[in-house]
Amino acid sequence: MNIHVHTPDETETAVLDEAHIGHIHGALGTILHGDVGPRTTWRHRLQTLLAILGPGLIVMVGDNDAGAFGTYTQAGQNYGTALLWTLVLLIPVLYVNQEMVLRLGAVTGVGHARLILERFGRFWGAFSVIDLFLLNALTIVTEFIGISLGLSYLGLPKELGVALSAVVIMGAASTGNFRQFERFALVLVAGSLVLVPIVIMVHPPMTEIVHNLIVPQFPQGAKLSEVMLLIIAIVGTTIAPWQLFFQQSYVIDKRITPRFIRYQRADLWIGIVLVIVGAVAMMAFTAQAFTGTAEFGQFKDAAAVSAGLEKYAGRLPGVLFAIALIDASIIGAAAVSLSTAYAIGDVLSLRHSLHRKPKDAKGFYAVYCGLIVVAAGLVLSPGAPLGLLTNAVQTLAGVLLPSATVFLLLLCNDKAVLGPWCNGRGMNLFTGAVIAVLVMLSVVLTSSVLFPEATDETVILSLLGGGTVLALVAAVMSGALGRKPADSANLAEREHWRMPPLHRLPPARLAAGSKLWMLVLRGYLIVAAGLVLVRIAQLAVSAG
C-alpha cells in the first residue's frame, strides 16, 4: 500500500522536461508519484529495489561493450590472468564516479551537460557536448563492428544482421514507453551472463584467478610499455565519459528522486558486480584457452577469440562468446546513443524523454536514431577505415576522461547545486587522487599513440613517478577544499531537498585551486586534442 504525503510544488525544482515528473514505471515494478511511505519490511524494501533497478545495471553492463570484449580478451590471450588485479582496483573508482552522477541526477533533475553549461559557462558547456557527440559517434561505430564480428563467426550475413540490429536498437527506444525500453535493456543485461557458462566449460584454475585478483604483478618477460598501454586500455574501457552523462540523465528520466538514492546505490553495486564478473570471465577463459598455444600473445580481434575458443574448447563456447559479443554491442550502442541524445536535449532545452513518442520529441529521437544509422552505414561501407576509427576512439577517450571527472568533482562540491548532498572530504580526497591518476594515464596513452617511437620504459616510468606526486598533491588539495559530511540527523530533510530552478541559482564561485585546475585542464585539452587530430589525419593520408 502506498502512502502519500504533501510534496513541494514541482515548479520549485529545476526539472527541464515535465515528462520527468510522475510515477516511476520501472521494468520490475512501479512506485507512485508522491509515495514517501516508510519501507519497514524486507518485502516492501525488495519491491522498491526492484522498481528502482535499471540505471546502474544498464550503465555498467553497457560498458562491457564491443571495445571491452576486445580489451579484456586481449589481456587474457596475450598475458594470461596476470592483469586481473587491475579490475579490483577499478571497483571503487567505478562506484565513486557513478554514485556522484546518480546523486546529481536525483537531486537536481538536470542532465550533466546542462549543469556544466550553467555553472561553468558556454565554452565548457559547448566543449563537453561537442566532444561527447564526436566520441560517442565513434564509439557507436565500434559497437557495430562488434556486431559484424559476432555475425561473421556465426556465419550469418553481416549486412542483414547489422541492419536488423540497428532497427531493433532504434525501435526499442521509440515506443514512448519507458518501461518497455528498460525491459528490453534488462533482457540484454541478463544475456551478458552467457559468459559464465563459458568459464564453466573452459574451467580455468580458480586458485590462480583468485591469486591474481588480489596480488598485483606484471606478466613475466613482457615489455613494460606494452603492458602499461593495455592497463590504460582496461581503465579506459571500464570508465568511459559517456557513462557519466548517461546515468545522470537516465536517473532523471526514470523520475528517481533523493528519496530513493539508497536503492539506486544498491542498483549500482549490482551492476558493478556484473561488469567485474564479465571482465574476469573473459580474461580467465581466454587465458586458459590460449596459454601454451601458437595463438598465445597474438591477439587479433573478438572473432578470432571465438574461433580460438572453438579450436581449443569446443564449438559451444565459441558460439556463446559470439552471442555475448552481439548482445554487449547492442546494449552498448543503445546506451551510448541515449547519452548523446539526452545531453543535446538538455543543453538545447528540447523534449528529451523515453516517456515521449517520437512525434512529441522529434529532436531527441532524431539524434538517437541518426547516430545509429550513420554508425551502421559506416560499418557496412566498403573500404571504411574501421581500424583508424577504433584507434581514434581509444585515444580521444583517454584525453577526455580526466576532464569529465574534474567537472563531476566540481559540480558535487557546488553548494547551490547539491545543497546537503555535496561531497564530503573523504570523497574529495579519493576523487582528487583518481583525477590525477587519470591525467597521468591519459598523458601516457596520448604520447604512446602519437609518438610510439619516442615512448619507452624510461618515459613511462618518469610519467608514472610524476603522476604519483601529482596524485598526492591533488588529493590533499581536493580534500582541503571539501566540506564535512552532512549530519545524518538531517536525513529526512535531505530526502526532500531538490535543486531550485536554474535561473534562481547564484553565480558559481570557484576556489583558487579549482580555477587553477580549469586553466591547466584547458591547456592540456587544446594541446592533446590538437595532436590527436593531426595524428589521425596523418594516418588517414598514409592509409589512402
N, C-alpha and C positions, 0 to 999 in steps of 0.2 A: 504494500500500500504506500502510495506517495504522499508525502507531507508537504504542503505548500505554505510558504510564508511570504510576506511582502518583500520584494527585492527593489533595489534602487531603479529609478527611471532609466531605461536603456539609452535615452537621448543624452545621458550624462557620461556615457562611455565613448571611446574612440572608434568603435566598430565601424568599418567603412561600407560594408555591404549588409543590408538588412537581412539577407539570406543567412548570415552568420549568427543570427539570433533565433532561438527556438528550441524545440525538443532535440535531444541527442539521439539520432537514429543510427546506432552502430550496427555492425554486421551481426553481432551476437546478442543484442539487447537494446532496450530503449530507456532513457531517463527523461522524464518530463521536465519541461522548462519551469524553473522556479522550485524544483524539488531540492530542498536543503534539509530534509529529514535526516536524523542520525542513523548511521549504519551500525546497529548494535549487535547484530547476529552475523555469524560466518556466512550464512546463506545470503543475506542481504548484501554483504560486502562482496561475495563472489559474483552476484548478479550485477553489481555496479562495475566490478572489474571487467566482466565480460562485455558490458556495454561500452566501456571506455577503450578496450583493446583495439589496436589498429595502427595508430600513428607510429609508435615505437617499433612494432613488428615490421611494418612496411618499409620504414626508412632504413632499418638495419638489414633486413634480408634483401631489400632492393640494392643495397651497397655491395652485396655479394653477387655482382653482375658479371657481364662478359669479361671486363677488364680484371676483375678479381679472380675469376676462374683461370685466366691466363697467368696471373702473377703467382697465385698460390701453388698451382701445378708446376710452374717453372721452378719455384723454390724446392718442391719435393723431388722433381725429376733431376735437377742439377746438383742439389746439396743434401738430399735425404731429409731427415727430420731435424737437422741441426739448427734451423731458424724458427722452430716452433715457439721459442721463448719470446719472440717479438710480439706475438699475438697477445700474450698475457700482459705485457707492458702497455698495450694499447687499450685494454679494458677500461681503466679509469679515465683515460683521455676520451674515449667514446662516450662514457657516461656523463662526464662533466660538460663536454661541448653540447650534447643533445639535451641534457637537463636544463641548461641555460636557455636554449631556444624554446623548449616546451613551456618553460616558465614565462618567457617573454610573450609567447602566443596566448596563453591562458589569461595573463594579467592585462595585456594591452589591447588585444583584439585587432592588432595591426601587424602586417607582414614585415619581414626582416628588411626588405629593400626600402619600404616606405619609411621605416624608422630611421634608417641610415640617411635617407634624403632629408627628413625633417630635422634631425638632430645634428647632422654634420654638413649640410648644405647640398646644393645641386651638383657640384662637381663630383663629390663622393657618391651621391645617390645615382647619378648617371653612370659613373665609372663602375659601380658594383653591378648594375643591371646589364650594361653592355658586356662586361666581362662574363657575367653569368650566362647571358644569352649565347655568346660565342662558344664558351667552354662546354655548355650543356649541349649545344647543337652538335659539336664534335663527339661528345660522349655518346649521344644517341646513335650516331653512326657506328660507333664501336659495338653498341648493343645489337644492331642488325648484322654486323659482321659475325658476332657470336651466334645469332640465329642461323645465318648461312652456313657456318662451320658445322653446327649440330645437324642441320639438314643434309649437308654433304656426306657426313659419316653415315647417316641413316639411309642414304641412297634415295632421298626424296628430292623432287625438283626444287632448286633454290629459288627460282623466280616466283613460282606459285606460292611456296612456303613463306617467303619474305612478304609478299603482297598480302597474303591471308593474315599473317601476324600483324601487319600494320592496320588492317581493317579491324581485327579483334581489339587491338590496343585503343584505337580511336572509338570504336563502338562501346567498349566497356565504360568509358568516361562520359559518354554523350547522351545518357538516358535521362539526365535531370534527376536521377535518384541516387543520392549519396550512398545509401545502404547497399544498393546493387553493386556500385563500384567497389566498395570496401569488401564485400563478399567475394567478388572476383579476385581482388588483391590477396585476400587471406587464403584463397584456394591455391594461389601461386606460392604463398608463404609455406603452406603445407607441402607443396610439391618440392620445395628445397630440401626436405627431409629424405628425398630419394638418395642423397649422398650417403646416408647412414648405412643402408644395406650394402653399398659398395665396400665400405670398410669391413663389414662382417664377412663378405665373400673373399676379399683380398687378405684379411686377417693380419695386419701389421702387428709387430710386437708391442703390446700395451706398456710393458715396463720401460722400453726405450722412449715411447711417446711421452709418458709421464715425466721421465727424467729430463728430456729435452724441453719440456714445457717450463720447468722450474729452474733449470741450470743454464744460464746464458753461455753460449760458446760460438765460435766461428768454425765453419767447415775446414777440416784439415786439408792443407795443400791448395786451398783456393786463394785467388788474388783478392786482397783487401778491397781494391777499388770496385771489382765486380760484385763482391758480396755487399758492400755498402750501397751500391746503386739498387740492388734488389731489395735491401732493407728499406730504402727510401720508397721504392715502388710499393712495398707492402703497406707502409704508412700512408702513402697517397691514395691507394685503392681502398683502404679501410676507413680513412677520414677524408671525405670529399666536401668541397664547398657547397654543392647542391643540397647536401643533407640538411644544412642549417636553414636554408630558405624553405625547403620542402616541409620539414616537420613543423616549423613555426606556423606556416600558412595552413597546413592540414589540420593542426590542432584547432585553429580558428574556424576553419570550415566545418569541423565536426562539432563546433559550438561548446567546446570544453572550457570551463571557467576555473578560477582558482580553487573553487570548492573541491575539484576532482584531481588536483595536481598529484596528490599522493598515489592515486590509482594510475595516473599517466606515467609516473616514475616506475611503477611496477611493470607496466607495459613495456617501457624502455628496457628494463633489465631482462625481460623475457626475450626481447629482440636481440639484445647483446649476446645472450647465451646461444641463440640460434646462429648468429653470424659467426661466433667463435667456433662453435661445433662444426659448422660447414667448412670454415677455413682449415681447422685442424684435420678434418676428414680428408680434404683434398691433398694437403701436404703429406699426410700419412699414407694414403693408399697409392699415390704416385711414387713416393719413396720406396715402398715395398715392391711395387710392380717393376720399377726400372732399375733398382740397385743391382749391380753386377751384370747388367746387360749392355749391349752396344749403344743403346739409346741414352744411357745414363750420362747426364751432363750435356745432352744435345737437344734441349727443348726447342720445339718448332712452333706449335700452336695447339689450341684446345682439341682440334680434330685429330691431330697426331696423338694426343693423350688418349682419346677414345680408342684409336687403333692399337696403341700400345697396351692398353688395358685388355682389349680383346686377345691380343697376341700372347700375353703372359698370365692373364687371369680368367679369360673366357669371354664369350660374346655378350653375355648379360651385363657384366659390369660396364663394358664399353657402351652399350645401348643406354643404360641408366645414366651414365655420365653425359651423354649427348642430350638426353631428355632434360636432365637437370640444367645443362647449359642453356637450352632454349627457354626453359621456364625462368631462369635467372635473368636472361636477356629481355624477356617480355616485361617482367616486373620492373627491371631497371629502366627500360625505355619509358614506361608509363610514369614512374616516379620522377625521373629527370625532366620529362616534358611538362609535367604538372608543376614542378618547382619553378620553371621558367614562366609558364602562363600565370601562375599566382603572383610572381614578382612584378611582371609587367602590368597586370591588372591592378595591383596595389599602388604602384607608382603613378599610373595614368588615371586612377580612380574609375576604372572600368568595373562592371559587374563581373565578379570572378568567384564562382562557387559551383561545386558539383551538384548542389541542390537546384541549380537553374538548368533549364533546357537550352540547347544551342541558340534558339531564336531569341532567348532572353539574355544571352551573354555572348554575343557574336565575336567580340574581340578576344575574349578569353579562350573560346574554343578554336578560333582561327589560329592563334599562336600554338596551342596544344597540337592540333591536327597538322598544321603547317610544318612544324618541326619533324613530325613523324614521317610525313610524305616525302620531304626533302631527304631525310636520312635514308629511308628505304630506297629512294630513287638513286642516291649516290652509290649505295652498295650494289645495286643492280646494273649500274652504268659500266660498260666495258672500259677498261683502262683507267678507272678511277684510282688515285693514289692512296689506297686504303692504309698501307703501311705508314705513309707520311702523316696521314690524319691521326693514326694511333699514337705516333710519337709526339705530335703536337698536343694531343690531349694530356698525355703524361707530363709534359714539360709545363704547359700552362697551368695545370692543376697544382703542380709543385710551386709555381710562382704565386698563385692566388690564395692558397690555403692559409698562409700566415696572416694576410690582410683580413681575411674573413674572420679569423679568430680574434684579431685585435678589435674590430668593430663590435664583435659579440661581447668582449670583456668590457668595453667602454659603455655599451648600452646597459649591461647588467649592473653597472655602478652609477647609472643615471637616476637620481632620486625622483625626478619628475616623471620618469617612465615607469619605474618599478616600485616606487614607494617603499613599503615594508618588505617587499620581496627582493630588494637589492642583494647583491653578493655580500658575503661575509669575508673576513680577512683570509681565512683558510682557503676558500675558493679562489680568491685573487692570487694568493701565493702560488697555488698549483697551476692556475691558468697562465700566469705570467711566465712561469718556467716552461710550460708547454709551448707558448708562443715563441720563446727564444729558441727552443729546440727545433721547432718547425721552420723558423727562419734559417737556422743553420743547415738543416737538411735541404731546404729549398735552394740555398746557395750551392751546396754540393751537387745537387741534381742539375741545376741550371748550368753550372760550369762544366759538368761532365758531359752533358748533351751538346752544349755549344762548342766546347773546346776539348774533345775527347783525347787528343794527342798531348794536351798540356796538363791533364789531370792524372796524377799518380798517387801512390800511397802517401808520400810526403805532404802533398797538397791537402789530401783528405784528412790526415791526422792533424794538420795545422788548423783546418777549419773546425774539426771536432773539438780541439782544445780551446780555440777561441770561442766556440759556441757554448762550451760548458761554463766558461767565465760569464758570458753574456746571460746564460740562463740563470745563474745565481744572482746577478745584479738585477735582472728583470723581475725575478721572483720577490726579491726584497722590496723593490720599488712598488710593485703592484700590491703587495701585502700591506705596505705602509699607507697606501692610498685607500685601502678598503675600510669599511666600517665594521663595527661589531655585529654579529649575527642578531637577527630580530629576537625579541623576547618571546619565548614560547607561550607566555601567558596571554599574548595578544593574538593567538592563533585564530580565534573566531573573527576578529576584526580583519585579519589578513585575508581570510577566505572570501570576504565580500569586497575587498579593495580592488578597483579597476582603474586603469589609467584614464584620466579625463580626456575629453576631445582634444585633438592635436592643436587646434587654434588657441586652446587655453593653457598650453604648456609654456612655462617660462623659457627664455633662450638657454641653450645648452652652454654650460661653462666648464671648459676643460681645464684641468690642473696643468701646471707647467710640465710635469712628466708626461702627461698624455699628449700635449702639444708636440713635445719632442718626438714621441713615438710616431705621431702622424707625419711629421716632417721627414723623418728617416724612412718611413714606410713609403711616402710619396716618391722620394728619390729612388728607392730600391725598385719600386714597381715600374717607373719610367725606364730606368736603365735595363732591368731584366726583361721586361716585355718587349722593348725595342730590339734587344739582342736575339730574343727568341724569334721574332718576326723576320729578322734578317737571315737567321739560320734556316728557317723554314723556306724562305724564298730561294736561298742558295741550293737547298736540297731539291726543290721543285725544278729549278733550272737544270741542275745536273741530271735529274731523272728524265727530263724531257730530251 
